[in-house]
Amino acid sequence: MLRKSLLITVLCALNYATFAGGFSYEKSIDVSAVVPSGAQLKAIAADSLGNVYFTTFQSSSNYIYKITDPAGSASVAVFNQDGAFFNTDAACLAVDTSGNVYLSGYSATDGSDAFIRKYRSDGTLDPTFGNNGVVSPVVIGGANVRPRALAYVPSANVLLVSIFGSPYTLGTIDCATGAGSATTIQTKGDQDDKASTAFGNDIFMGVAYDPVAQAIYGNAQCDLMKVTASGTPDLGNLSSFDTFQALTLHGRQNYSTHGLAFDPTTRLVAYTAMRCSDTSSGQMLGVYDLNTATEILVGAAPGKPGFINGGGAPAFVRSGSTLYLAALSALDRKVHLYRYSPPMPAPKWEWVTTVDVSSAIPTGGKIKSLAADANGNLYFTTFYGTGNIHYIKKVANPLGTPVITQFNSDEAYASNSGADVTVDNDGNVYLCYQGADGASSWIKKYDSSGNLVTSFGTNGKLQPVVIGGVQVRPRTISYTPAEGGRLIVTAFSAAPYYMGTILASTGADGGPMRTMLGDSNDDGVVAENELWMGTAYVASQNAIYGNAMGDLLKFTGTAATLSNMTTFDTLVAVSLHRRLFTDNINLKADPLGRWLAYTAIRDSYLSAGSADDRMLIGVYDLATGEEELVGSYANALTSPPYLGYIKYGGNPAFFQSGGQDYLAVTSHYTNAIEIFRYNPQAGVDAWSLY
């Protein structure tokens, strides 16, 4: 069974690239000159004529605003004619098929001042609704409630109303009269962020109804939930909707500025899904294709066009025959438009199997680094646990009945943050050890049978490791056949961090080192010294790529040579993500020079290193500049442990078997290796970076 797949479009994008489908950044509408000083953008909706409506909050004077012709002239004006409304964490919107606009709000904790207002298309209150256009208080399920997200359901002429309270619930309001439903249901999500099907009560920050599937969709704090009826669905009796399913799960965020939008024509659901930085609460939208059960992410890196600076409430809007996704950038008060070009991207890396290696892990240990040889064998290292208990382990026949054996025949090593492994073109295996200082650090070289290669270092062990005349503590190593065969070594130390090379044949000093850089403060500017957790030399570009704690970067130079790393003097940011900080991530290159795979995203907000952390791997296509995220986001179609679920760690390695390409990835807390197969016929390769 193949897993559902998570793709990426425009994730923390840096450079514009062509693509075959998906959403591309079109323009930003700056509304800061129109909205009150200090106000933030809150909620958004669109009508059938192509107009967009949005609200503000965090101000004493808040309004509904209308953007006419957003894809063109984009004129912005106050819409509602009844004056400002008070500051509220609601301020949510819905638009019906007649162009009537609905607004929710409250400030009192008992709901006594809560309201839902109905405006006609000219911005005046509809006197036939509630009391002269206003329902206040809002009574649903026989009690005063605090309404948040709204969604119009044409078939029943009701509003779905997400209700803030204890518990969080969902009810309806009659759009003709304002009468509330007699029943409500409790809304659910992955409240503890542990990817369990035992969902907890959580608020829907955005809601929609799908008449085809007869389903309710909700954004449960960045989890896309689907609610259906085990019997006959009845919007007049919401208790009939009794079955909850997670379509996607992401790290939980508790923000009132999130949302959800549904386009019934394309059957796409957009919702605020993920943070792409810790600076300015950078947000990404998830766009889930109900036709194919796949998802892409839409947004950009800090400081780049299309960056969603807080907020992230979405709305689908059409201009002529073109579909756009509009998203609020709350803090810098912009409305971004992303143009849809069908078809939606489809995944090419599909989960095929899990290799359980727990029987080969020493007591108290965890799987760490991973490499592969030309024959399709995998090699992994371990760490954690007490004493000299660790060896390289070999996995033969990983796609069939795996055979796991101890590989190296010399002494065991103690747990350390290095323990990286790489394989050269002749099947020799290298292992690095990051000691407490340079004198206690080493690199070993083994032949394909696990014996030390005596021509390397001293009888197969290089200790100390000297690069540029300096003893270093190797954190990661990667082999390249360039310049006679070298190991690129990233060195851990008190800042600054350096990288350099040694000769793969002997271990001799490979020449001057250079410092490594990254975006350690998550502001979209690559200027800080940062440790690279994995490197790869790409000969066709004469470039060194590195995983700078979840950011994919590369160094080039006009006359760059590995014998003098300072000649790699030009840094390019390829893909930026929310910063990781862990010692068991990495980057590996496809031996044929087509892809790079690197640990890119920790898709949960549990404490770092939690047993339930979810990791996603970025697979970057060197020919097209496109990237796909690989790894289960714990879709609930299968019982735990979810297929392809990478529980922390995320060390990758490419290998081939039977003429097909595979990507293997370590799963730290399950002590397993998840394997994904490349399928070039799976769909359009269009998860494009900007």
C-alpha positions as CSV (number, residue, x, y, z in Angstrom):
1,M,0.0,0.0,0.0
2,L,1.4,3.4,-1.0
3,R,1.3,6.2,1.5
4,K,-0.4,9.5,0.9
5,S,2.2,12.0,-0.1
6,L,3.2,15.5,1.0
7,L,4.6,17.7,-1.7
8,I,6.0,21.2,-1.6
9,T,5.4,24.1,-3.9
10,V,7.1,27.3,-3.2
11,L,8.4,26.3,0.2
12,C,10.5,29.1,1.6
13,A,11.2,29.9,-1.9
14,L,14.3,31.7,-3.0
15,N,14.5,31.8,-6.8
16,Y,11.7,31.8,-9.4
17,A,11.5,28.5,-11.3
18,T,9.1,27.2,-14.0
19,F,6.7,24.5,-13.0
20,A,4.1,22.3,-14.6
21,G,1.3,22.9,-12.2
22,G,0.3,24.1,-8.7
23,F,0.3,27.6,-7.3
24,S,2.7,30.4,-8.2
25,Y,3.1,33.7,-6.5
26,E,1.4,36.4,-8.5
27,K,1.3,39.7,-6.5
28,S,0.8,41.3,-3.1
29,I,-1.8,43.9,-2.3
30,D,-0.5,46.3,0.4
31,V,-3.4,47.5,2.5
32,S,-1.4,49.1,5.3
33,A,-2.4,52.6,4.1
34,V,-6.1,51.8,4.4
35,V,-6.5,49.8,7.6
36,P,-6.1,51.5,11.1
37,S,-2.6,52.0,12.4
38,G,-1.5,49.0,14.5
39,A,-4.3,46.7,13.1
40,Q,-3.5,43.3,11.9
41,L,-5.3,41.4,9.1
42,K,-7.6,38.7,10.5
43,A,-10.0,36.8,8.2
44,I,-10.8,36.6,4.5
45,A,-13.5,35.5,2.1
46,A,-14.4,36.0,-1.6
47,D,-17.6,36.3,-3.5
48,S,-18.6,34.8,-6.9
49,L,-17.8,38.0,-8.7
50,G,-14.2,37.9,-7.8
51,N,-14.2,40.4,-5.0
52,V,-12.2,39.7,-1.8
53,Y,-13.3,40.7,1.7
54,F,-11.0,40.9,4.8
55,T,-11.2,42.0,8.4
56,T,-8.8,43.5,10.9
57,F,-8.3,43.0,14.7
58,Q,-5.8,44.3,17.4
59,S,-7.3,47.7,16.9
60,S,-10.1,49.7,18.6
61,S,-11.6,50.4,15.2
62,N,-12.1,47.4,13.0
63,Y,-13.9,47.0,9.7
64,I,-14.7,44.7,6.9
65,Y,-12.8,45.8,3.8
66,K,-13.5,45.0,0.2
67,I,-10.9,44.5,-2.6
68,T,-12.4,45.0,-6.0
69,D,-10.6,43.4,-8.9
70,P,-7.8,41.9,-6.7
71,A,-5.9,40.4,-9.7
72,G,-6.0,43.8,-11.5
73,S,-6.4,47.3,-10.1
74,A,-7.1,46.0,-6.6
75,S,-9.0,49.0,-5.2
76,V,-9.5,48.7,-1.4
77,A,-12.3,50.3,0.6
78,V,-14.3,49.9,3.8
79,F,-17.2,47.6,3.0
80,N,-19.6,47.6,6.0
81,Q,-21.7,50.7,6.4
82,D,-22.6,50.4,10.1
83,G,-19.3,51.6,11.5
84,A,-16.4,50.0,13.3
85,F,-16.7,46.8,15.4
86,F,-14.7,46.2,18.6
87,N,-11.5,44.2,18.8
88,T,-12.3,40.4,18.7
89,D,-10.4,37.2,18.2
90,A,-13.3,36.2,15.9
91,A,-13.9,38.8,13.1
92,C,-14.4,35.8,10.8
93,L,-16.2,36.0,7.4
94,A,-18.4,34.1,5.1
95,V,-20.1,35.0,1.8
96,D,-23.2,33.4,0.4
97,T,-24.2,32.8,-3.2
98,S,-26.2,36.1,-3.3
99,G,-23.2,38.1,-2.2
100,N,-24.4,38.6,1.4
101,V,-21.5,38.9,3.8
102,Y,-21.5,37.5,7.4
103,L,-19.3,38.6,10.2
104,S,-18.8,37.0,13.6
105,G,-17.5,38.6,16.8
106,Y,-17.4,38.5,20.6
107,S,-15.3,39.9,23.5
108,A,-17.0,38.7,26.7
109,T,-16.1,35.3,27.9
110,D,-19.8,34.4,28.6
111,G,-20.8,35.3,25.0
112,S,-23.1,38.0,26.1
113,D,-21.9,40.4,23.5
114,A,-21.3,37.9,20.7
115,F,-22.8,38.6,17.3
116,I,-23.2,37.4,13.8
117,R,-24.1,40.2,11.3
118,K,-25.4,39.8,7.8
119,Y,-24.6,42.5,5.2
120,R,-26.1,42.9,1.8
121,S,-23.8,43.2,-1.1
122,D,-23.8,47.0,-0.8
123,G,-22.5,46.8,2.8
124,T,-25.7,47.6,4.6
125,L,-27.2,45.3,7.2
126,D,-30.0,43.0,6.1
127,P,-33.0,43.9,8.3
128,T,-34.6,40.5,7.8
129,F,-31.8,38.7,9.6
130,G,-32.0,38.5,13.4
131,N,-32.7,42.0,14.8
132,N,-32.2,44.4,12.0
133,G,-29.3,42.4,10.5
134,V,-27.6,41.4,13.8
135,V,-28.0,38.2,15.9
136,S,-26.8,38.9,19.4
137,P,-26.3,37.0,21.6
138,V,-25.6,34.0,19.4
139,V,-27.6,31.1,20.7
140,I,-26.7,27.6,19.4
141,G,-27.4,24.4,21.1
142,G,-29.6,26.3,23.6
143,A,-26.7,28.4,25.0
144,N,-25.0,31.7,24.4
145,V,-21.8,30.9,22.4
146,R,-18.7,32.6,21.1
147,P,-18.7,32.2,17.3
148,R,-15.4,32.0,15.4
149,A,-15.0,30.5,11.9
150,L,-18.0,30.7,9.5
151,A,-18.7,28.8,6.3
152,Y,-21.8,29.1,4.1
153,V,-23.6,25.9,3.0
154,P,-25.8,26.7,-0.1
155,S,-27.8,23.4,-0.1
156,A,-29.1,24.1,3.4
157,N,-28.8,27.9,3.4
158,V,-27.0,27.8,6.8
159,L,-23.7,28.9,8.2
160,L,-21.4,26.4,9.8
161,V,-20.2,28.1,13.0
162,S,-17.1,27.0,14.8
163,I,-17.6,27.8,18.5
164,F,-14.9,28.8,21.0
165,G,-15.4,27.4,24.4
166,S,-15.0,24.5,26.7
167,P,-15.6,22.2,24.9
168,Y,-15.0,23.5,21.3
169,T,-18.0,22.8,19.2
170,L,-19.6,23.2,15.8
171,G,-23.2,24.4,15.1
172,T,-25.2,26.1,12.5
173,I,-27.1,29.4,12.0
174,D,-30.0,29.8,9.6
175,C,-29.0,32.4,7.0
176,A,-32.6,33.6,6.5
177,T,-33.6,34.2,10.2
178,G,-30.4,33.9,12.3
179,A,-31.9,31.0,14.4
180,G,-29.3,28.7,15.8
181,S,-29.3,24.9,15.6
182,A,-30.5,22.8,18.5
183,T,-27.5,20.5,18.3
184,T,-23.8,20.9,18.2
185,I,-20.9,18.5,17.9
186,Q,-17.5,18.6,19.6
187,T,-14.7,19.3,17.1
188,K,-11.5,17.2,17.2
189,G,-7.9,17.2,16.1
190,D,-4.4,16.0,17.1
191,Q,-4.3,18.2,20.1
192,D,-1.3,16.6,21.7
193,D,0.7,16.6,18.4
194,K,1.5,12.9,18.7
195,A,-0.1,11.7,15.5
196,S,-2.6,9.5,17.3
197,T,-6.0,8.5,16.1
198,A,-7.3,9.1,19.6
199,F,-8.2,12.7,18.7
200,G,-8.8,15.3,21.4
201,N,-11.2,18.2,21.5
202,D,-9.8,21.1,19.5
203,I,-11.1,24.2,17.8
204,F,-11.7,24.4,14.0
205,M,-9.9,27.6,12.9
206,G,-11.7,27.5,9.5
207,V,-14.5,25.2,8.3
208,A,-16.2,24.2,5.0
209,Y,-18.8,21.8,3.8
210,D,-18.3,19.5,0.8
211,P,-21.7,18.5,-0.7
212,V,-20.1,15.8,-2.9
213,A,-18.5,13.9,-0.1
214,Q,-21.2,15.1,2.4
215,A,-18.3,16.0,4.7
216,I,-17.2,18.9,6.9
217,Y,-13.6,20.0,6.7
218,G,-11.9,21.8,9.6
219,N,-8.6,23.3,10.3
220,A,-7.9,22.0,13.8
221,Q,-4.8,24.1,14.6
222,C,-3.0,23.1,11.4
223,D,-4.5,19.6,11.2
224,L,-6.8,19.1,8.2
225,M,-9.8,17.1,9.6
226,K,-12.7,15.5,7.8
227,V,-16.0,14.9,9.6
228,T,-18.5,12.5,8.1
229,A,-21.6,10.6,9.2
230,S,-21.6,6.9,9.9
231,G,-25.3,6.9,9.0
232,T,-27.3,9.4,7.1
233,P,-25.7,12.9,7.2
234,D,-28.1,15.7,8.3
235,L,-27.0,19.3,8.6
236,G,-30.1,19.9,10.6
237,N,-28.9,17.5,13.1
238,L,-25.1,17.9,13.4
239,S,-24.8,15.0,15.8
240,S,-25.2,12.7,12.8
241,F,-21.6,13.8,11.9
242,D,-19.8,11.4,14.2
243,T,-16.7,10.2,12.3
244,F,-13.4,12.1,12.4
245,Q,-10.5,11.5,10.1
246,A,-7.2,13.3,9.8
247,L,-6.3,14.0,6.2
248,T,-3.1,15.7,7.2
249,L,-1.3,16.4,10.5
250,H,1.2,19.2,11.1
251,G,2.8,20.7,14.1
252,R,0.0,22.3,16.2
253,Q,-0.2,26.1,16.3
254,N,-2.6,27.9,18.5
255,Y,-3.4,31.1,16.6
256,S,-6.7,32.8,16.0
257,T,-5.6,34.2,12.6
258,H,-5.6,30.8,10.8
259,G,-8.3,29.7,8.4
260,L,-9.6,27.3,5.7
261,A,-11.1,27.6,2.3
262,F,-12.7,25.1,-0.1
263,D,-13.1,25.4,-3.8
264,P,-15.9,22.9,-4.9
265,T,-15.0,23.1,-8.6
266,T,-11.4,21.9,-8.3
267,R,-12.0,20.1,-4.9
268,L,-9.0,21.8,-3.4
269,V,-8.9,22.7,0.3
270,A,-6.5,25.4,1.5
271,Y,-5.6,26.0,5.1
272,T,-3.0,27.5,7.3
273,A,-0.7,24.5,7.8
274,M,2.9,25.1,8.9
275,R,5.4,27.6,10.0
276,C,8.4,28.1,7.7
277,S,10.4,30.2,10.2
278,D,10.4,31.2,13.9
279,T,10.8,34.9,12.8
280,S,7.6,36.8,12.4
281,S,5.6,33.6,12.6
282,G,6.2,32.8,9.0
283,Q,3.4,30.7,7.7
284,M,2.8,28.2,4.9
285,L,-0.6,27.2,3.4
286,G,-1.4,23.6,2.8
287,V,-3.4,23.0,-0.4
288,Y,-4.9,19.5,-0.2
289,D,-6.3,17.9,-3.4
290,L,-9.3,15.8,-2.5
291,N,-9.2,14.1,-5.9
292,T,-5.7,12.6,-5.3
293,A,-5.2,12.8,-1.6
294,T,-2.0,14.8,-2.0
295,E,-0.9,18.1,-0.5
296,I,1.4,21.0,-1.6
297,L,2.6,23.9,0.5
298,V,2.3,27.5,-0.7
299,G,4.3,30.5,0.6
300,A,7.8,31.8,0.7
301,A,10.8,32.5,2.9
302,P,11.2,35.6,5.1
303,G,11.9,38.6,3.0
304,K,10.9,37.0,-0.2
305,P,7.8,37.7,-2.4
306,G,4.8,35.8,-1.1
307,F,6.1,35.4,2.4
308,I,3.2,35.1,4.8
309,N,4.2,37.2,7.8
310,G,1.8,35.9,10.4
311,G,-1.8,35.0,9.9
312,G,-2.3,33.0,6.8
313,A,-6.1,32.9,6.5
314,P,-6.9,31.8,2.9
315,A,-9.6,32.2,0.3
316,F,-10.1,31.0,-3.2
317,V,-11.1,33.7,-5.7
318,R,-11.7,33.7,-9.4
319,S,-10.9,36.4,-12.0
320,G,-12.3,35.4,-15.3
321,S,-11.2,31.8,-15.8
322,T,-8.2,32.0,-13.5
323,L,-8.3,30.6,-10.0
324,Y,-6.3,32.4,-7.3
325,L,-5.5,31.6,-3.8
326,A,-5.5,34.7,-1.6
327,A,-3.8,34.7,1.8
328,L,-3.5,37.3,4.5
329,S,-0.1,38.3,5.7
330,A,-1.3,39.7,9.0
331,L,1.7,41.5,10.5
332,D,2.8,43.4,7.4
333,R,-0.8,43.9,6.3
334,K,-0.6,42.5,2.8
335,V,-2.9,40.2,0.8
336,H,-0.9,37.8,-1.4
337,L,-2.3,36.2,-4.5
338,Y,-1.0,32.9,-5.9
339,R,-2.2,31.8,-9.3
340,Y,-3.3,28.2,-9.9
341,S,-2.0,26.4,-13.0
342,P,-3.6,22.9,-13.2
343,P,-2.9,20.1,-12.7
344,M,-1.9,19.8,-9.1
345,P,1.5,18.3,-8.6
346,A,1.7,14.6,-7.9
347,P,4.3,12.7,-5.8
348,K,7.2,10.8,-7.3
349,W,8.7,9.3,-4.1
350,E,6.3,6.7,-2.8
351,W,6.7,4.7,0.4
352,V,7.3,1.0,-0.2
353,T,8.6,-0.7,3.0
354,T,10.0,-0.4,6.5
355,V,13.1,-2.2,7.6
356,D,13.0,-2.8,11.3
357,V,16.6,-2.7,12.6
358,S,15.8,-2.7,16.3
359,S,17.3,-6.1,16.8
360,A,20.7,-4.8,15.8
361,I,20.7,-1.7,18.0
362,P,22.7,-1.9,21.2
363,T,21.0,-1.4,24.6
364,G,19.9,2.2,25.0
365,G,21.0,3.0,21.5
366,K,19.3,4.6,18.4
367,I,20.0,4.5,14.7
368,K,22.0,7.5,13.5
369,S,23.7,7.8,10.1
370,L,23.0,6.0,6.8
371,A,24.9,5.3,3.6
372,A,24.5,2.9,0.6
373,D,26.9,1.2,-1.8
374,A,26.5,0.5,-5.5
375,N,25.2,-3.0,-4.9
376,G,22.1,-1.7,-2.9
377,N,23.4,-2.5,0.5
378,L,22.8,-0.1,3.4
379,Y,25.2,0.8,6.2
380,F,24.1,2.5,9.4
381,T,25.6,3.7,12.6
382,T,24.2,3.9,16.1
383,F,24.7,6.2,19.1
384,Y,23.4,6.7,22.6
385,G,23.9,4.1,25.3
386,T,26.8,3.5,27.7
387,G,30.3,2.3,26.8
388,N,32.0,1.1,23.7
389,I,29.0,-0.7,22.2
390,H,28.6,0.7,18.7
391,Y,29.6,-0.7,15.3
392,I,28.7,-0.1,11.7
393,K,25.8,-2.4,10.7
394,K,25.1,-3.6,7.2
395,V,21.7,-4.3,5.7
396,A,21.8,-6.6,2.7
397,N,18.6,-7.1,0.6
398,P,16.7,-4.2,2.2
399,L,13.8,-4.6,-0.2
400,G,13.3,-8.3,0.3
401,T,14.1,-10.2,3.5
402,P,16.7,-7.9,5.1
403,V,19.9,-9.5,6.5
404,I,21.4,-7.3,9.2
405,T,25.0,-8.0,10.3
406,Q,27.9,-6.3,12.0
407,F,30.1,-4.8,9.3
408,N,33.4,-3.6,10.8
409,S,35.7,-6.2,12.4
410,D,37.7,-3.9,14.7
411,E,36.8,-2.4,18.1
412,A,33.5,-0.8,19.0
413,Y,33.2,2.9,19.6
414,A,31.4,5.0,22.2
415,S,28.3,7.1,21.5
416,N,29.1,10.5,20.0
417,S,27.5,13.2,17.9
418,G,29.6,12.3,14.8
419,A,29.3,8.6,13.9
420,D,28.7,9.5,10.2
421,V,29.3,7.0,7.5
422,T,30.0,7.3,3.7
423,V,30.9,4.9,0.9
424,D,33.2,5.5,-2.0
425,N,33.0,4.2,-5.6
426,D,35.0,1.1,-4.7
427,G,32.8,0.0,-1.9
428,N,35.1,1.3,0.9
429,V,33.3,2.5,3.9
430,Y,34.4,5.5,6.1
431,L,33.4,6.2,9.6
432,C,34.0,9.4,11.6
433,Y,34.2,9.9,15.3
434,Q,33.8,13.4,16.9
435,G,35.9,13.2,20.0
436,A,36.0,15.7,22.9
437,D,38.9,17.4,21.1
438,G,40.9,17.1,17.9
439,A,43.4,14.7,19.4
440,S,40.7,12.2,20.3
441,S,38.8,12.4,17.0
442,W,39.3,10.1,14.1
443,I,38.2,8.7,10.7
444,K,38.5,5.1,9.8
445,K,38.4,3.4,6.3
446,Y,37.1,-0.1,5.8
447,D,37.1,-2.3,2.7
448,S,33.9,-3.9,1.4
449,S,34.5,-6.8,3.8
450,G,34.7,-4.6,6.9
451,N,38.5,-4.8,7.3
452,L,40.6,-1.7,7.9
453,V,42.4,-0.3,4.9
454,T,46.0,-0.1,6.1
455,S,47.1,2.5,3.5
456,F,44.7,5.1,5.1
457,G,46.0,7.0,8.1
458,T,47.8,4.6,10.4
459,N,46.7,1.1,9.6
460,G,43.2,2.3,8.6
461,K,42.7,4.9,11.3
462,L,43.4,8.6,10.8
463,Q,43.9,10.2,14.3
464,P,44.1,13.1,14.6
465,V,42.2,14.4,11.6
466,V,44.2,17.4,10.3
467,I,42.8,19.8,7.7
468,G,44.4,23.1,6.8
469,G,47.1,22.3,9.3
470,V,44.5,22.2,12.2
471,Q,43.2,19.2,14.2
472,V,39.4,19.0,13.7
473,R,36.5,17.2,15.2
474,P,34.6,15.6,12.3
475,R,30.8,15.8,12.5
476,T,29.9,14.7,9.0
477,I,31.8,13.1,6.1
478,S,30.9,12.7,2.4
479,Y,32.9,11.0,-0.4
480,T,33.5,12.6,-3.8
481,P,35.6,11.0,-6.6
482,A,36.6,14.6,-7.7
483,E,40.3,15.6,-7.5
484,G,41.5,12.1,-7.0
485,G,38.9,11.2,-4.4
486,R,38.3,13.2,-1.3
487,L,36.2,13.2,1.9
488,I,34.5,16.5,2.6
489,V,34.6,17.0,6.4
490,T,32.4,19.3,8.4
491,A,34.1,20.1,11.7
492,F,32.4,20.8,15.0
493,S,34.0,23.3,17.3
494,A,33.4,26.5,19.2
495,A,32.3,28.9,16.5
496,P,33.2,29.4,13.8
497,Y,32.4,26.1,12.1
498,Y,34.7,25.0,9.3
499,M,34.7,22.5,6.5
500,G,37.6,21.1,4.5
501,T,38.8,17.9,2.8
502,I,41.2,15.0,3.3
503,L,42.5,12.6,0.6
504,A,40.3,9.5,0.6
505,S,43.3,7.3,-0.3
506,T,45.6,8.2,2.6
507,G,43.8,10.6,4.9
508,A,46.3,13.3,4.1
509,D,45.5,17.0,4.7
510,G,43.4,18.2,1.8
511,G,44.2,21.9,2.0
512,P,42.7,25.1,3.5
513,M,39.3,25.1,5.1
514,R,36.5,27.6,4.9
515,T,33.8,28.7,7.3
516,M,30.2,27.4,6.9
517,L,27.3,29.8,6.9
518,G,23.5,29.5,7.4
519,D,20.3,31.3,8.5
520,S,20.6,30.5,12.2
521,N,18.2,33.3,13.3
522,D,15.5,32.3,10.7
523,D,15.2,35.7,9.1
524,G,15.7,34.6,5.5
525,V,19.2,36.1,5.4
526,V,22.1,33.6,5.1
527,A,24.8,35.4,7.0
528,E,25.5,33.6,10.3
529,N,28.1,30.9,11.0
530,E,26.3,27.6,11.0
531,L,27.2,23.9,11.2
532,W,26.5,22.0,8.0
533,M,25.0,18.6,8.9
534,G,26.0,16.8,5.7
535,T,27.5,17.9,2.4
536,A,27.7,16.8,-1.2
537,Y,30.0,17.9,-4.1
538,V,28.2,18.2,-7.4
539,A,30.8,18.0,-10.2
540,S,28.5,19.2,-12.9
541,Q,28.1,22.5,-11.1
542,N,31.5,22.5,-9.3
543,A,29.4,23.2,-6.2
544,I,29.3,22.0,-2.6
545,Y,25.8,21.6,-1.2
546,G,25.1,21.5,2.6
547,N,22.3,20.9,5.1
548,A,22.6,24.0,7.3
549,M,20.3,22.8,10.0
550,G,17.4,22.3,7.6
551,D,18.4,24.9,5.0
552,L,19.7,23.7,1.7
553,L,22.7,25.9,0.7
554,K,25.5,25.7,-1.8
555,F,28.9,27.2,-2.3
556,T,30.3,27.9,-5.7
557,G,33.3,29.9,-7.1
558,T,34.6,30.9,-10.4
559,A,37.9,29.0,-9.9
560,A,36.8,26.8,-7.0
561,T,38.9,23.7,-6.1
562,L,38.5,21.2,-3.3
563,S,42.2,21.5,-2.5
564,N,41.5,25.0,-1.3
565,M,38.0,25.4,0.1
566,T,38.3,29.1,0.5
567,T,37.9,29.3,-3.3
568,F,34.3,28.3,-2.9
569,D,33.5,31.9,-2.2
570,T,29.9,32.4,-3.4
571,L,27.0,31.2,-1.3
572,V,23.6,30.5,-2.8
573,A,20.5,29.9,-0.6
574,V,18.6,27.1,-2.4
575,S,15.7,26.3,0.1
576,L,15.2,27.7,3.6
577,H,13.1,26.1,6.3
578,R,12.4,26.6,9.9
579,R,15.7,25.9,11.6
580,L,16.4,22.5,13.0
581,F,18.9,21.9,15.8
582,T,19.8,18.3,16.2
583,D,22.9,16.1,15.6
584,N,21.2,13.3,13.7
585,I,20.2,14.9,10.5
586,N,22.2,14.9,7.2
587,L,22.3,15.3,3.4
588,K,23.2,12.8,0.8
589,A,23.5,12.9,-3.0
590,D,22.3,10.5,-5.6
591,P,25.4,8.9,-7.0
592,L,24.3,9.7,-10.6
593,G,24.0,13.4,-9.8
594,R,20.3,13.8,-10.1
595,W,19.0,14.6,-6.6
596,L,20.0,15.7,-3.2
597,A,18.1,14.4,-0.1
598,Y,18.3,16.2,3.2
599,T,16.5,16.4,6.5
600,A,14.4,19.5,6.0
601,I,11.5,20.0,8.4
602,R,10.5,19.0,11.9
603,D,6.7,18.9,11.5
604,S,5.7,19.1,15.1
605,Y,5.9,21.4,18.1
606,L,6.8,18.9,20.7
607,S,10.0,19.4,22.6
608,A,13.0,18.8,20.4
609,G,13.9,15.1,20.2
610,S,10.4,13.9,21.3
611,A,9.6,10.3,20.5
612,D,6.6,11.6,18.5
613,D,8.5,14.2,16.4
614,R,7.7,14.0,12.7
615,M,10.6,14.7,10.2
616,L,10.3,15.4,6.5
617,I,13.0,14.9,3.9
618,G,13.5,17.4,1.1
619,V,14.4,15.8,-2.2
620,Y,15.9,18.4,-4.5
621,D,16.1,17.9,-8.3
622,L,19.4,19.2,-9.4
623,A,18.2,19.5,-13.1
624,T,15.0,21.4,-12.5
625,G,15.4,23.1,-9.1
626,E,12.2,21.4,-7.9
627,E,11.8,19.9,-4.5
628,E,9.5,17.3,-3.0
629,L,9.0,16.6,0.7
630,V,9.1,12.9,1.5
631,G,7.8,11.3,4.7
632,S,4.4,10.6,6.1
633,Y,2.6,13.5,7.7
634,A,0.7,10.8,9.6
635,N,-2.4,10.6,7.5
636,A,-5.0,8.6,9.3
637,L,-5.9,6.1,6.6
638,T,-3.8,3.5,8.4
639,S,-3.3,2.7,12.0
640,P,-0.1,3.8,13.8
641,P,2.7,3.5,13.1
642,Y,1.9,5.4,9.9
643,L,3.5,4.3,6.7
644,G,6.6,6.3,6.0
645,Y,6.4,8.0,9.3
646,I,9.9,9.3,10.2
647,K,10.1,9.6,14.0
648,Y,12.9,12.1,14.5
649,G,16.3,11.6,12.9
650,G,15.9,11.5,9.1
651,N,19.3,10.5,7.8
652,P,18.8,9.8,4.0
653,A,20.7,7.6,1.5
654,F,19.9,6.9,-2.2
655,F,20.4,3.4,-3.6
656,Q,19.5,1.4,-6.7
657,S,18.0,-2.1,-7.0
658,G,16.7,-3.8,-10.1
659,G,17.2,-0.7,-12.2
660,Q,14.9,1.4,-9.9
661,D,15.9,4.3,-7.6
662,Y,15.1,4.2,-3.9
663,L,15.6,6.6,-1.0
664,A,16.2,5.2,2.5
665,V,15.7,7.3,5.6
666,T,16.4,6.6,9.2
667,S,13.6,6.8,11.8
668,H,15.3,7.5,15.1
669,Y,12.7,6.5,17.7
670,T,11.4,3.5,15.8
671,N,14.9,2.2,15.0
672,A,13.8,1.6,11.5
673,I,14.7,2.5,7.9
674,E,11.8,3.8,5.8
675,I,12.3,3.2,2.1
676,F,10.6,5.2,-0.8
677,R,10.7,4.3,-4.5
678,Y,11.0,6.8,-7.3
679,N,8.2,6.6,-9.8
680,P,8.7,9.0,-12.7
681,Q,5.3,8.1,-14.1
682,A,3.5,9.0,-10.9
683,G,2.4,12.4,-12.1
684,V,3.5,15.9,-12.9
685,D,6.9,16.8,-11.4
686,A,6.0,20.2,-10.2
687,W,6.6,20.9,-6.5
688,S,8.5,23.9,-7.6
689,L,10.8,26.1,-5.5
690,Y,10.9,29.8,-6.0
